[in-house]
Amino acid sequence: MSAESQELSDRLGSWRRSFRTWRWQRPFWAGLLTLLGGLPIAYFPYANLTLGQLSIRMATTAGAGSLIIGVLLVVLGLTMWFQPLVRTFSGVAAILLALVSLVVSNIGGFVIGFLLALLGGALALSWVPPRPAAEADAPAGHDESTPNDSAGFTLQKAAAGPGADDESTNGRHRAG
């Protein structure tokens, strides 16, 4: 193995790690599915299918609406990648545009674009940004004076007496 090939594999490994870090910090798959959902919605109304001498055109009167919906879905997919803070807006808009494409654009790009955009919007809504490393190391509400069980969960003291709060015991009864 030469030094040049080692340098190339190091560069590829570095690029792969940096891409993975970039991908984990945003709703990557949501953006990809939304972007891919916009392509068939925008493409099919303008497509020509030729079978021998027979030419089939899928043109509809709503071709401009299909193009607008498809381009908006592509832009929303890119927005999910490059502006992850607006993922909620992008997800809701992608779902609404996917639903509108059923009526406007050849049954949502023959259901392919509809399903991809709908799934991408749902993934954008469900994606949660990763917690910073400082928050991930220390659990919320953890106090050194509070004992832990063997699994590391914080043990809470059970409230005693007739006026005890039912939520503090998580529905369990104490014997005694």
BELBELVEN-V394206 format. One line per field, one symbol per residue. burial: + if it has 16 or more other C-alpha atoms within 10 Angstrom, else -. A space follows every 10 residues. Layout:
burial=???
//
This chain:
burial=---------- ---------- -----+++++ ++++++++++ +++++----- ---------- --+-++++++ ++++++++++ ++-+--++-+ +++++-++++ ++-++++++- ++++++++++ +++++-+--- ---------- ---------- ---+---+-- ---------- ------
//
